[in-house]
């Protein structure tokens, strides 16, 4: 209904799957502890269901998905999977942006 209404206005609306949004958050906030999980996901077929199955198999050996996905108290010195990459913004600038965003929450 929303997509149809927006298309009349010339807006191309493409909703994203909630499950895949969670997986994207997991991959962007995950750490080395997820290595074995990702290998299991690959074995199970690289689907959203494969992530759920892999987490269930590894229960108790790694933090639950919620730890990575819904966490709002990540310390500023957390090492993220992409921390070694250099981008156009310095780490200090990214920290400033995070601090400003935290105030808005």
Secondary structure, DSSP 4 states (H G I P E B T S, - for coil): -HHHHHHHTT-------HHHHHHHHHHHH--GGGHHHHHHHHHTTSSHHHHHHHHHHTBTTB--HHHHHS-----TT---TTTTS--SS-HHHHHHHHHHHHHH-
